[in-house]
């Protein structure tokens, strides 16, 4: 049930905060994040690094990929600082990674998620930085901002 609530909250945030005119620009990055989500879920299941509690992991993976991952990616790209200095981007990554790791911490402490083998919150935090960096460079290097239509 918590996963459905989290999915609904994510899309409510998108409805409230997203600049819907920028969907052409940002959706390709969301598709990448969904792909990364499913890839990591397959890797994690195979290696048992962490798991969500629940009888059916596939619906949870879909809710994550099409809820949390896509909405967070959309808002992350949408709110990138206009002045992209290294220091500003580091602060921006820090804020988003802090939000992500806080959500994970809540799930771990509420019993919705468990770590296995050698995985711990530190690796998740590092992974968040890597993922946000990949999403940023994907958006920047493909010049997706050119797809923006300010209508």
N, C-alpha and C positions, 0 to 999 in steps of 0.2 A: 504493500500500500504506500509506503514512504516513497518508493520510486515513482509512482504515478503522481504523487503530490509534488515531488521535485520537478518532474516533467512539466506539470501544469504551471508551477511557479516560474520556471524558466521561460515558457512561452508567454506568460503574463508580462514578464519583464521585457520580452521582445516587443510585445504589443504596445507597451507604455513608452519604452526608450528608443526603439530602433528607428533610424531614419530610413523609411521604406523606399525612398527614391534612390537609395544607393544599392539596391539589391543586385543589380547587374554587376556591379563592381565587387561586392562582398561575397556573393553566393559561391563563386569558384573556390574561395578560401574555405568556406563552410564545407564544401564537398571534400576538400583535402582533409579537414579535421575529422569528418565522419569516417573517411578511409583510414586515417591514423587511429581513430578510436577502435574500429573493428580489428585492425591489424594488431594493436596492442592487446585487445581482449583475447584474440586467438593465441598470442604469445604467452600471455599471463595464464590462460587456462592450461596450456601445454606444460608450462614450467611451474605452475602452482605458486606464483610469487605473491599473489593476493587474490581474494575472492569476495564477492558479495554474498551475504546470507540470503537464502531463498531457494526454493526448489527448482526454479526454472531460470537459468542464467541468460538464455537467449533473449527473452523479453526485456530483461534488465539492460542488456547490452544495447538493444534497439532504443530503449527509452533514453539511455545515456547519450548515444550517438546523435539521435535526432532531437534531443532536448538540450541537455547541458552543453555538450560539445559544440553543437551548431549555434546556439544562442550566444554562448560566451565568445565564440570566434567572431560572430557578427559584431557584437558590441566592442570587442577588443580592437578590431580593425576600424570600426566606425569612429572610435574615440582616440585613435592614435594622435599624439601631439603634433600640432602643425609644425612646430620647430623641432626637428628630429636630431638634436644633439645627442651625443653619447650619454651624457649625464641624465638628460630628460628621459631617454629610452630606458635607461637602467631603473630610474624611479618608476616608470610606467610598468615595466616588467615586474618589479618588486611588488607593486600594488596588486597586479593581477595574480601573481604567484601566491601572494599572501591570502587573497580571497580563495583561490583554489585549494590551498593547503588547509585553510580553515574549514572549508566544506568537507574535505577528506577527514580531518581530525574529528569533526562532529560525527561522521558516519562510523569511524572506528570506535569512538567512545560510546556511541549509542548501540553498538553491536551489529550494525548493518554491513560492516566490512571487516575482513580479517587479513592480516599479513601472513605470508608463509615464507619458508626458506630464509633467505637473507634479506628480503625486501623490508624496508622501513620507511617512515615518513621523510627522512632525509633524501632517499632516492626519488620519492615522489616529487619533492620540492625541486630537485635538480631536473627531473623529467619535465616539470611544468615550464621551467626556463627554456629548455631545449625546444619544447613544442611551441611556445609563444614566439621564439626566435624563428623557427621554421615557417610559421604562419606569416610573420612579418616579411621575411625575405621572399616568400612565395608571392605575396601581394606586391611587394616593391619591384622585384625583378621581372615580373610579368607585366608591369605597368598597368595593373588592373584599375588604378585610379582613373585611367583614361576612359573607362566604361561608365564613369559617373555622369549622371544627368541631373543637373540642378534645375528642375522644372518649377 
